[in-house]
Amino acid sequence: MFIYEIINKIKTLKLMAVYEVNNLIIHKGTDFTKTFSDIVNEDGSPLGITSSYSGVSKLRKHSTSEDSFPFNVALDINEDTITISMASTITSTLPSGRCYFDILLASGENSTTKKYISGTLIVQDTCSL
């Protein structure tokens, strides 16, 4: 009986689904682009990006670091994808090693901002530049 009660409570919890991404690689001094697809809402339905959405994404050495490095965020309404990119002029200034990032989306339709993607990146030095 006790396990049955726990399972029912778990089923009724409404947790926001944050897509976790770990160990992406950025090479310093090169252009970086990553596209995310199959992103879902907390109820499991497709994200359903509309023209009212806007996105912001930053990279930091630690989540509390004062220094941040912005990604460009492109939202594709037709493909329901999120693409982040960073120019070589910015990647050349990134701190080497493990860094953290997230992607927040704001919906103008209902004035909400949610974190949809978070994770880690490895910034590697580039010897040829």
Buried (B, 14 or more C-beta within 10 A) or exposed (E): EEEEEEEEEEEEEEEEBBBEBEEBEBBBBBEBEBEBEEBBEEEEEEBEBEEEBEBEBBBBBEEEBEEEBEBBBEBEEEEBBBBBBBEBEBBEEBBEEEBBBBBBBBBEEEEEEBEBBBBBBBBBEBEEE
